[in-house]
Amino acid sequence: MAYRGTVKPNYNSDPQKDAEILYKAMKGFGTDEKAILELLTTRSNAQRQQIKAAYKNLHGKDLADALRSELDGKFEKLIVGLLAPPISYDVTELRNAIKGQGTDEKVLIEILASRTPTQVKEIISAYKQDYDKSLKGDITGDCSGSFQNMLVVLLQALFAAGEKKFGTDEDQFITILGNRSADHLRRVFEEYKKLSGHEIEESIQRETSGSLREVLLAVVKCARSVPGYFAESLNNAMSGVGTDDHTLTRIMVSRSEVDLLDIRAEFKKKYSVSLYSRIKSETSGDYSKTLLLLCGGDDA
């Protein structure tokens, strides 16, 4: 399959040299943010792991900690996010979403609805390893009702549609949508439309509300098109008053080596404006420069 990420490995780079460039960028008075952001956005995640190891070797310090002490705000979160291996990044995001004041349901929904079943399994075991807690247990303790049931089903990723018959429409949706095969779900949606005369999204809007509605819609959107789902999430993050920088950062970091080219194409198709120009008008400073480099091009 063709590579659909925007960030590619730099085969001419040397982790030792890169570690030194970063060290120099942080040494003495002032920080050379430009050097940091230009280097890290032109290395793949696997290469960043090698740079982290080289940095620790050469300077006895953790690179992420060093950067945290030099940078701040949204820019710091974005740069430190780029240093985390993908599964660790998801695990940290989930943990923060659960343990803060109130649960950040948006993060739980986005990660659990959009990752593949294999990734979900990896996330569950990494979560256990990092926090000595069960992700399922934490979600069950933090969320309630049908919303909780749906998240648990997504974690199990094992349901076959129609395997269990429940009474309410909510439970039917949960059972059907808990089947994580996108191909299967798309066939279910077609059948559903034939039987009911309307799209499944309309029934979800009508029959459910709140967080449950959000997670069910996310699962349907991801089954139809993961890049389409993320294009919509990015648009939402940059609409209305203020920008949802947490969501913007999370999507740009986590999709930059997965499908950001497809997300860009969907964004242009849906909103008739390039993702690049939208990010440019909504953000500023080094934070903006880094996001634009991750975006990788303007589909104007």
QUIPEFEN-V740028 format. One line per field, one symbol per residue. psi: psi as a letter, one per 40 degrees, with the letter a starting at -180 (. if undefined). burial: b if it has 16 or more other ideal C-beta (glycine too) atoms within 10 Angstrom, else e. A space follows every 10 residues. Layout:
psi=???
burial=???
//
This chain:
psi=hiheidhiih eeihdddddd dddddeiahi hgdddddddd efiidddddd ddddddddee ihdddddded iiaddddddd ddehiddddd ddddddddea hihgdddddd dddeiidddd dddddddddd efihdddddd ddiiaddddd ddddddfeih hedihididd ddddddeehe hddddddddd dddddeeiid ddddddeiia dddddddddd ddddhddddd dddddddeia hihgdddddd dddeedecfd dddddddddd efiidddddd eeiiaddddd dddddeihf.
burial=eeebbbbeee eebebeebbb bbbebbeeee bbbeebbebb bebbbebbeb bbebbeeeee eebbebbeeb beebbbbbbb bbbbebbebb bbbbbebbee eebbbbbbbb bbbbbeeebb ebbbebbeee beeebbebbe ebbeebbbbb bbbbbebebe beeeeeeeeb ebbbbbbbbb eeeebeebbe ebeeeeeeeb eebbeeebee bbbbbbbbbb bbbbbbbbbb bbbbbebbee eeebbbbbbb bbbbbbbbbb bbbbbbbbee beebbbebbb ebbeebbbbb bbbbbbeeee
//
